[in-house]
């Protein structure tokens, strides 16, 4: 049984790569990034523009969890382990806030 991942993935300008975008699109993921100054403007929906701006908020929360609450980046072998690690980080954030 294969698990299909689909949806939109938001990244910064460092992820701009046609080969990567095509590879992800073939797997069902749409890579959305901001454009560089020397690039043509991409047609993005208002929702995509909003979510691209909210990416920095998510990265700030991740930074707090990693640095202040010392949640280490681990190599998860299952989705359940990943979710358990995130839930532990959120619990420690709530406990110490």
Protein Blocks (a to p, Z undefined) as FASTA:
>chain_A
ZZddeddddddfklgcfklmmmmmmnopacdddddfkbccddddfklmmmmmmmmmmmmm
mmmmmmmnopacdddfbfklmmmmmmmmmmmmmmmZZ
